[in-house]
């Protein structure tokens, strides 16, 4: 399972390198929903892509980002004050008497205080860091799709909720951020051959077992260009519910070096010459879709412990 990936976040690179159009309205809608209070997770790198707006539409998106950051800063400062009060109260008790509750409060308040300070620092930080462009399940990121024969960049949630399925599929099937190749004509039959996408990444991360302990490994391909990961996507809607654009990365049996590192799945990077054929599938010719997955890039994946 590809549980995390390092994405190419600068959307202007997509315009330059892949000839895509950016659906700015989709980004405006996403940031608007977050500003209105929805629990939407967006990498900092996607926000930073609008740091230097050139059009009114881009300026409107940046305004929403700035408003959210200001509100988030206020919320975090209030929570920081509360946790510092909790910590001070626990330390006053511990100065005269050791109790389990005071020890618990001291530990939790200290941990949350440190976490909140880190979040506040990130809100104020202007220089970029690699972790700004790392995504996890249920986080929104850039995805390339085809609309009316044109490549379009849209924000989608990593974790596909198939159209027509109930919203509780998110919890019933928490692994839907990946689509197994051997189940494309089963669970994913509504998307495979119909709704294809590409996610552009430079590395992926996996949980593996090391002597009974879980560790996270970073897998980086030998190829110099980013990987064009084959994905499926869905436009989910239901009465009285907010529409959801979401996607899943297709995974297959791993190459030998990934298997030897301790993981049993791997994403599928397709070749650049197959982009349009992949994005515009023929549902009556699934064999052609499978052929594109077979005719994949086959880099060697170096691995190391993730930072």
Beta strands, then each sheet from edge to edge (+ up, - down):
strand 1: 4-7
strand 2: 21-22
strand 3: 41-42
strand 4: 134-136
strand 5: 139-147
strand 6: 150-158
strand 7: 178-180
strand 8: 196-210
strand 9: 213-221
strand 10: 227-236
strand 11: 244-252
strand 12: 266-267
strand 13: 269-270
strand 14: 301-305
sheet 1: 2+ 6+ 11+ 10- 8+ 1- 4+
sheet 2: 2+ 6+ 5- 3-
sheet 3: 2+ 6+ 11+ 7+
sheet 4: 2+ 6+ 11+ 12-
sheet 5: 2+ 6+ 11+ 10- 13+
sheet 6: 2+ 6+ 11+ 10- 8+ 9- 14+
end
